[in-house]
Amino acid sequence: MAPAPRRHPVPSEVRDRWRTLGVWTDETLIDRLLAAPESFAGDVVVDGGTRRSCQDLVDMSAAVAAALSERGVRQGDVVCWQLPNWWEAIVFCWGVLRLGAIASPITPSLRAHEVGFVLEQCRARLIAVPETFRGTNYAEMVASTAYAGEVVTVRGGGEFVREFLAPAPAPPAPVISADDPAVILWTSGTTSVPKGVVHTHQSLRVEADSIAEAHCMTAGDVLLLPMPVTHVAGLTYGVLLPLTAGIRAVLMDVWEPGAGLHLLEREHVNVMISTPVFMRSMIDHEHWSDCDTSALRLFSLGGAGVAPSMVREGAQAFGGPRGCWCKRTYGSTEYPTLSTGYPGDGLERDATTDGRIIGPADVRVVDPATGDDTEAGAPGELLVRGPEMFSGYLDAALDHDAFTAGGWFRTGDLATFDGTYLTIVDRLKDVIIRGGENISAAEVEAMLASHADVVEAACVATPDPLMGERVCAYVILRPGSDVTLETLRHHLVGLGLARFKLPERLEIRTGLPRTASGKVQKAPLRAEQREM
């Protein structure tokens, strides 16, 4: 099911301004794909011992498009893929786009509970999954859902190579607009189920171009990518930038800091974009001092809880004697990259702020209660609108609360903005971010409450120096019950919840703080966790 056509949330006069500035154009991602071989030579994707050039990706994506067409996939259909950071994921995504279909990546760590919802929500015509990955049989997992569409397996039995990569001319090029949907990404927000975030060819092309410029990236730069290509950041850096900017993406399907250090040295990696957990684990690795990381010129950190000390340490630890440009970056699935540090800002600005606004984006900081703009530098809810912002949710009913008049997206984050530098100070959204993964507290709470001995559950973030945040579950038990953390984790796994969402701390209580209307107050619980 393609997203139903609907009015863009941003007023036409603002979009016209983006076109006048040359930021919005008529160019699609397919245009960029087909032009890439003439623009960029050499390998642009490295996956273990496999290397792929732009021409390889163009030829293979044509074969994938032909195979999908033979299976009845048509322009506007949604095709899902739940693949790790493998070169096949990149080829498959581009093959979907070449049909004018809509690619919908699903993070490999999600399980039947979430995957079943996604497949039903977007009415996927087909899904590509690994035969097995990290001990999970994905075809069996999909079969345990209500999904009745085709399942294609990648690696293992060779089906994908035989049936999807046999040389074949691409089907006729679809007639599409840069403003047509290209990708549906999935994010856990304050709702208890994933939200489909619709991005167009336009928004993703702008994101790829603007972030390459902001990071001073040029063709031939080498990027180490441990972040999933199923996330917006991984998609941008691992799928788009190799073909839009000639960046070489070195893929890692499983993060292991020693292997990451080896790749940094072997591939002469000079750019890394990640959450703090990746940097911390490399610096703390036993072989850290044995590896040459002097080629690294840029380490950009995003996600929750980027401590200034991490930025300062990274600047000193990487890049050899000359140091490394280490900075913070702020964005979300809905607005991939809003701000980042720029050359000349200086280490303290890079460490203590989330940088300057990218391109012609607009920001407002408002009082959450009144919606009035705050004074410069005063904290408030961050509202944004810009050329790489998503066009709305797959479930259009969610747009009502997501946007204000004038097409401003409500980020749910508390921020300060002094007119130049943006700093995120807290979150209004009831989301826990563990190692860059968004976890809906409401989703985990609902599944905890299904346990026979749990009367009520409330989940909040507990700070963690490695992962940023972990899930802490406050639960009220039935009288006489004896429930442990492991008992509850086993229960959630049995329900098909992804393991990264499992609570890692348990607080058993006889009561929870509440408002006068009886709603659980989470602020005291979060404060309690911060003080522990």
C-alpha positions in Angstrom: 0.0 0.0 0.0 1.5 3.3 -1.0 1.0 6.3 1.3 -2.2 8.0 0.3 -1.5 11.3 -1.6 -2.0 14.2 0.8 -1.0 17.8 1.2 2.6 18.5 2.3 2.6 19.9 5.9 4.9 22.8 5.0 3.2 25.8 3.2 3.8 26.2 -0.5 5.5 29.5 -0.1 8.1 27.9 2.1 8.6 25.1 -0.3 8.9 27.6 -3.2 11.7 29.3 -1.2 13.6 26.0 -1.1 13.2 25.7 -4.9 14.3 29.2 -5.5 17.4 28.5 -3.4 18.1 25.4 -5.5 17.8 23.0 -2.6 14.7 21.4 -3.9 14.9 20.3 -7.5 13.3 17.8 -9.9 16.1 15.3 -9.5 15.2 11.9 -8.1 17.3 9.3 -6.4 17.1 7.2 -9.5 18.7 10.0 -11.5 21.6 10.0 -9.1 22.0 6.3 -9.2 22.2 6.2 -13.0 24.7 9.1 -13.1 27.0 7.7 -10.4 29.2 5.5 -12.6 30.3 8.4 -14.7 31.0 10.6 -11.6 32.8 8.2 -9.2 35.4 5.5 -9.9 36.6 2.8 -7.7 34.8 0.7 -5.0 32.1 2.5 -3.0 30.9 -0.5 -0.8 33.1 -2.8 1.2 31.6 -5.8 2.9 34.3 -8.2 4.3 36.1 -9.4 1.2 33.5 -8.2 -1.2 33.9 -4.8 -3.0 31.3 -3.1 -5.2 31.7 -0.2 -7.6 29.0 2.3 -8.6 28.6 0.3 -11.9 28.2 -2.9 -9.9 25.4 -1.4 -7.9 23.7 0.0 -11.1 23.8 -3.3 -12.9 22.8 -5.4 -9.9 19.9 -3.0 -8.9 18.6 -3.4 -12.5 18.6 -7.2 -12.0 16.7 -6.8 -8.7 14.2 -4.5 -10.3 13.6 -7.0 -13.1 13.1 -9.8 -10.6 10.7 -7.8 -8.5 8.7 -6.8 -11.6 8.4 -10.5 -12.6 6.9 -11.1 -9.1 4.3 -8.5 -9.7 5.7 -5.6 -7.8 4.6 -2.4 -9.4 5.2 1.3 -9.1 3.9 2.6 -5.7 4.0 -0.8 -4.0 5.8 -1.2 -0.7 8.6 -3.7 -0.5 10.2 -4.5 2.9 13.7 -5.7 3.7 15.0 -6.8 7.0 18.7 -7.2 6.2 21.9 -6.6 8.1 24.7 -4.3 6.9 25.3 -6.5 3.8 26.0 -5.3 0.3 22.8 -7.1 -0.8 20.8 -4.7 1.3 22.1 -1.8 -0.7 21.5 -3.5 -4.0 18.0 -4.5 -3.0 17.0 -1.1 -1.8 18.1 0.5 -5.1 16.4 -2.2 -7.0 13.1 -1.4 -5.3 13.5 2.4 -6.0 14.3 1.7 -9.7 10.8 0.3 -10.1 9.2 3.4 -8.6 8.3 1.2 -5.6 8.7 2.2 -2.0 11.5 0.6 0.1 10.7 0.0 3.7 13.7 -1.3 5.7 13.1 -3.1 9.0 15.9 -3.3 11.6 17.1 -6.9 12.0 16.9 -6.7 15.8 13.1 -6.5 15.6 11.1 -9.7 16.0 7.6 -11.1 15.3 5.7 -8.6 17.4 7.0 -5.6 15.6 7.6 -7.1 12.2 4.1 -8.4 11.9 2.7 -5.0 12.7 4.9 -3.3 10.1 4.1 -5.8 7.3 0.4 -5.4 8.0 0.6 -1.6 8.3 2.3 -1.0 5.0 0.7 -4.0 3.2 4.1 -5.1 1.9 4.1 -7.0 -1.4 7.3 -8.8 -0.5 10.0 -8.9 2.2 13.6 -9.9 1.9 15.3 -11.4 5.0 18.5 -13.2 5.8 18.2 -17.0 5.7 19.8 -16.9 9.2 21.5 -14.1 11.1 22.9 -14.2 14.6 21.0 -17.4 15.3 17.6 -16.3 14.1 15.8 -18.0 11.2 14.0 -15.0 9.7 11.7 -16.8 7.3 10.4 -18.8 10.3 10.0 -15.6 12.3 8.0 -13.9 9.5 5.9 -17.1 9.0 4.9 -16.8 12.7 3.1 -13.5 11.8 -0.1 -13.1 9.8 1.9 -12.0 6.8 0.8 -13.9 3.6 3.1 -12.2 1.0 6.3 -13.5 -0.5 9.4 -14.0 1.6 12.8 -13.9 -0.2 15.9 -15.2 1.7 19.4 -13.7 1.3 22.6 -15.6 1.7 22.6 -19.3 2.8 20.7 -21.2 0.1 21.6 -18.9 -2.8 18.1 -18.0 -3.8 18.8 -14.3 -4.0 21.9 -14.7 -6.2 20.2 -17.1 -8.5 16.8 -15.4 -8.9 17.6 -11.7 -8.2 21.1 -11.1 -9.4 21.1 -12.9 -12.8 22.0 -10.2 -15.3 18.9 -8.6 -16.7 17.9 -5.3 -18.2 15.9 -3.1 -15.8 12.2 -2.6 -16.5 11.2 0.6 -18.2 12.0 3.6 -16.0 9.0 4.7 -14.0 7.6 8.2 -14.5 8.0 9.6 -11.0 8.4 13.0 -9.3 11.1 14.0 -6.8 8.2 14.6 -4.4 6.9 11.0 -4.6 7.5 8.6 -1.7 10.7 6.7 -1.8 11.2 5.1 1.6 9.2 4.3 4.7 11.3 4.1 7.9 10.0 2.9 11.2 10.5 4.6 14.5 9.2 3.9 18.1 7.7 7.1 19.5 5.3 7.8 22.3 2.8 5.4 20.7 3.0 1.7 21.6 3.5 0.6 18.0 6.1 1.6 15.4 5.3 4.7 13.3 5.9 4.7 9.5 7.9 7.7 8.5 7.5 8.6 4.8 10.4 10.2 3.0 10.4 11.3 -0.6 13.1 11.2 -3.2 13.4 14.9 -2.6 13.9 14.8 1.2 16.4 12.0 1.1 18.4 13.5 -1.8 18.6 16.8 0.2 19.7 15.0 3.3 22.5 13.2 1.5 23.7 16.3 -0.2 23.5 18.6 2.9 25.2 16.2 5.3 28.0 15.5 2.9 28.6 19.3 2.6 28.3 19.9 6.4 30.8 17.1 7.1 33.2 18.4 4.4 33.0 14.9 2.7 34.3 14.4 -0.8 34.5 11.5 -3.2 37.0 8.9 -2.0 36.3 9.5 1.7 36.1 6.2 3.5 33.4 5.7 6.1 33.1 2.9 8.7 29.5 2.0 9.2 28.4 -0.1 12.1 25.0 1.6 12.4 22.2 -0.4 10.7 21.4 0.6 7.1 17.8 0.2 8.2 18.0 3.3 10.3 17.8 6.8 8.7 21.5 7.5 9.5 22.7 4.1 8.2 20.5 4.5 5.1 22.0 7.9 4.4 25.6 6.9 4.9 25.5 3.3 3.6 22.9 3.4 0.8 22.7 6.9 -0.5 26.1 8.6 0.0 28.1 5.9 -1.9 26.1 6.7 -5.0 25.3 10.4 -4.5 28.8 11.5 -3.3 31.2 8.7 -4.1 31.8 7.9 -0.4 33.2 4.4 0.3 31.1 2.7 2.9 32.8 -0.1 4.9 30.0 -2.2 6.3 29.9 -4.0 9.6 27.0 -6.4 10.2 27.9 -7.1 13.8 29.7 -4.6 16.0 32.9 -5.8 17.7 35.3 -3.1 18.7 38.5 -5.0 17.9 37.2 -5.8 14.4 36.2 -2.1 14.1 39.7 -1.0 14.9 41.1 -3.5 12.4 38.9 -2.1 9.7 39.9 1.5 10.6 43.5 0.6 10.0 43.1 -1.7 7.0 40.7 0.5 5.0 42.3 3.8 6.1 39.0 5.0 7.4 38.8 8.8 7.7 35.1 9.3 8.7 33.0 7.7 11.3 29.4 8.7 12.2 27.9 6.8 15.2 26.6 6.9 18.7 29.0 7.2 21.7 28.8 3.5 22.4 31.0 2.7 19.4 33.6 5.2 20.3 33.7 4.2 23.9 34.1 0.5 23.2 37.0 1.1 20.7 38.9 3.3 23.1 38.4 0.8 26.0 39.4 -2.2 23.8 42.5 -4.1 24.9 44.2 -3.6 21.5 43.4 0.1 21.3 47.0 1.1 21.6 48.2 -1.3 18.9 46.0 0.1 16.1 46.7 3.0 13.9 43.7 5.3 13.7 45.6 8.4 12.5 43.7 8.5 9.2 40.5 9.4 11.0 39.7 13.1 10.5 36.0 13.2 11.5 34.1 11.4 14.3 30.5 12.8 14.5 28.4 11.6 17.4 24.6 11.5 17.6 21.9 9.9 19.7 20.9 10.5 23.3 23.3 11.6 26.0 26.4 12.7 24.0 28.5 13.9 27.0 30.9 16.8 26.3 33.7 14.7 27.8 33.2 12.1 25.0 33.7 14.7 22.3 36.8 16.0 24.0 38.2 12.5 24.5 37.5 11.5 20.9 39.2 14.6 19.5 42.3 13.7 21.3 42.2 9.9 21.0 41.7 9.6 17.2 43.5 11.2 14.3 47.0 10.8 15.4 49.2 13.8 16.5 47.0 16.3 14.6 43.8 15.1 16.4 40.4 14.4 15.1 37.4 16.7 14.3 35.0 15.3 16.9 31.5 16.9 17.2 27.9 16.3 17.9 25.0 16.0 15.4 21.3 16.2 16.0 18.5 14.6 14.0 15.7 12.1 14.0 14.0 9.7 11.7 11.5 12.4 10.8 14.2 15.1 10.3 17.4 13.2 9.6 20.0 15.9 10.4 19.0 19.3 11.6 22.3 20.6 13.1 26.0 19.8 13.5 29.3 21.4 14.3 31.1 23.2 11.5 34.8 23.9 10.8 36.0 26.8 13.0 33.4 26.3 15.7 36.1 25.1 18.1 36.3 22.0 20.3 34.2 23.5 23.2 31.4 24.5 20.9 31.6 21.0 19.3 31.5 19.4 22.7 28.8 21.4 24.5 26.3 22.2 21.7 24.6 20.3 18.9 26.0 22.8 16.4 24.5 25.1 13.8 21.4 24.6 11.7 22.0 23.0 8.3 20.9 24.8 5.2 17.6 26.7 5.0 15.9 24.9 7.8 13.8 26.9 10.3 13.7 26.3 14.0 11.5 27.7 16.8 11.8 27.1 20.6 8.4 27.4 22.3 6.8 27.1 25.7 5.3 23.6 25.7 2.3 24.8 27.6 1.4 27.9 25.6 3.1 27.4 22.2 4.6 30.9 22.5 8.2 31.4 21.4 10.7 31.6 24.3 13.3 34.2 24.8 16.6 33.6 23.0 18.6 31.0 24.9 15.7 29.9 27.1 14.7 26.2 27.0 11.5 25.1 25.3 10.1 22.5 22.9 11.9 22.4 19.6 9.8 22.9 16.4 11.5 22.5 13.0 10.7 22.6 9.3 13.2 22.1 6.5 13.8 20.6 3.0 14.9 17.2 4.3 11.9 16.8 6.7 9.6 13.8 6.1 6.3 14.4 4.4 4.2 12.8 7.1 3.4 9.5 8.7 2.1 6.4 6.9 -0.8 6.6 9.3 -2.0 10.1 8.4 -4.0 10.3 11.6 -0.7 10.8 13.4 0.1 14.0 11.5 -2.4 16.0 13.4 -0.5 15.9 16.7 2.9 15.9 14.9 2.6 19.3 13.1 1.5 22.7 14.2 0.1 25.4 11.9 2.6 26.4 9.3 4.1 22.9 8.9 6.2 23.0 12.0 7.2 19.5 13.2 7.1 19.0 17.0 10.3 17.1 17.8 9.3 16.4 21.4 12.8 17.5 22.4 13.6 20.4 24.8 16.3 22.7 23.4 17.9 26.1 23.6 18.8 28.1 20.6 20.9 31.3 20.8 20.3 32.3 17.2 23.4 30.3 16.0 23.9 27.2 18.1 21.3 24.6 19.0 21.6 22.5 22.2 19.3 19.7 23.1 18.7 19.6 26.9 16.0 17.0 27.5 13.1 15.1 25.9 9.4 15.5 26.2 8.8 12.2 24.4 8.4 9.1 26.4 11.2 7.3 24.4 14.3 5.5 25.7 17.3 5.6 23.4 19.6 2.6 24.0 22.8 2.7 21.9 21.0 4.8 19.2 17.9 2.5 19.1 14.5 4.1 20.0 12.4 2.2 22.5 8.8 3.0 23.1 8.2 2.9 26.8 4.5 2.4 26.2 5.1 -0.7 24.1 7.3 -2.4 26.7 4.9 -1.4 29.5 1.9 -3.0 27.7 3.8 -6.2 27.2 5.0 -6.3 30.8 1.4 -5.8 32.0 0.4 -9.0 30.1 2.4 -11.1 32.6 0.0 -12.8 35.1 1.8 -11.4 38.1 2.2 -7.8 37.0 -0.5 -5.3 38.0 1.1 -2.3 36.4 4.4 -1.3 34.8 6.1 2.0 34.1 9.4 2.1 32.1 11.9 5.0 32.1 15.5 5.4 31.0 18.3 4.7 33.4 21.5 6.5 32.4 24.3 4.3 31.2 27.9 5.4 30.3 28.2 2.9 27.5 24.7 2.7 25.9 23.5 6.2 26.8 20.3 4.8 28.3 18.9 1.4 29.3 15.3 0.4 30.1 14.3 0.4 33.8 11.0 -1.2 34.6 9.0 -0.1 37.7 6.4 -2.7 38.4 3.6 -3.3 40.9 3.0 -7.0 41.5 0.0 -9.0 42.6 0.2 -9.9 46.3 2.3 -12.9 47.0 4.1 -12.8 43.7 7.8 -13.4 43.4 9.0 -12.1 40.0 12.6 -11.5 38.9 14.0 -9.4 36.1 15.0 -12.6 34.2 11.4 -13.9 34.6 10.0 -10.8 33.0 12.7 -10.7 30.2 11.9 -14.3 29.4 8.2 -13.4 29.2 8.9 -10.5 26.8 11.1 -12.6 24.6 8.3 -15.2 24.4 6.0 -12.5 23.1 8.4 -11.7 20.3 9.8 -8.4 21.6 13.2 -7.4 20.3 16.0 -8.1 22.8 17.4 -4.5 22.8 14.1 -3.4 24.2 14.2 -5.7 27.2 14.4 -4.1 30.7 17.9 -4.2 32.2 16.9 -2.9 35.6 13.8 -3.8 37.7 12.3 -1.8 40.6 9.4 -3.5 42.4 7.1 -1.1 44.1 3.8 -1.1 45.9 2.8 2.2 44.4 3.9 4.7 41.7 3.8 8.5 41.8 0.6 9.8 40.2 -1.2 13.0 39.1 -4.5 14.0 40.6 -6.2 12.2 37.7 -4.4 9.0 38.4 -1.8 9.1 35.6 1.6 7.8 36.5 4.2 10.6 36.9 7.4 9.6 35.3 9.5 12.6 36.1 10.1 11.5 39.7 11.1 8.0 38.4 13.5 9.5 35.9 15.0 11.7 38.6 15.4 8.7 40.9 17.4 6.9 38.2 19.6 9.8 37.5 20.5 10.1 41.2 21.4 6.4 41.5 
